[in-house]
């Protein structure tokens, strides 16, 4: 009888964790869908994303791009959780877009 109670307790714990995780994932997906769409960025914000001054030349832009993309490249976080991989993908897309705007 004690073994049955242990299995029942473990099953309830697994069920509780599953429900909690599914609720969190649903809320996160809902937040992403309901987030307001960003309008077109200005060149100033592209400079801010790359961390350079507005009057930077092409070499400075390229160096800043390489530095930022090396920090946030999705391959660098491939061994980490899905949330960090998603964040790295979003950040690298943002960096790539800022670089395209400036070149």
BELSULGI-V814080 format. One record per run of one state. SS is the DSSP state (@ for helix, = for strand, . for the rest). FROM is the first residue (numbers start at 0). TO is the last residue. Records with the same first field share a line. If there is no record, write none. Layout:
SS=FROM-TO, FROM-TO
//
This chain:
.=0-0, 34-41, 50-56, 72-72, 77-80, 102-102
@=1-33, 42-49, 57-71, 73-76, 81-101
//
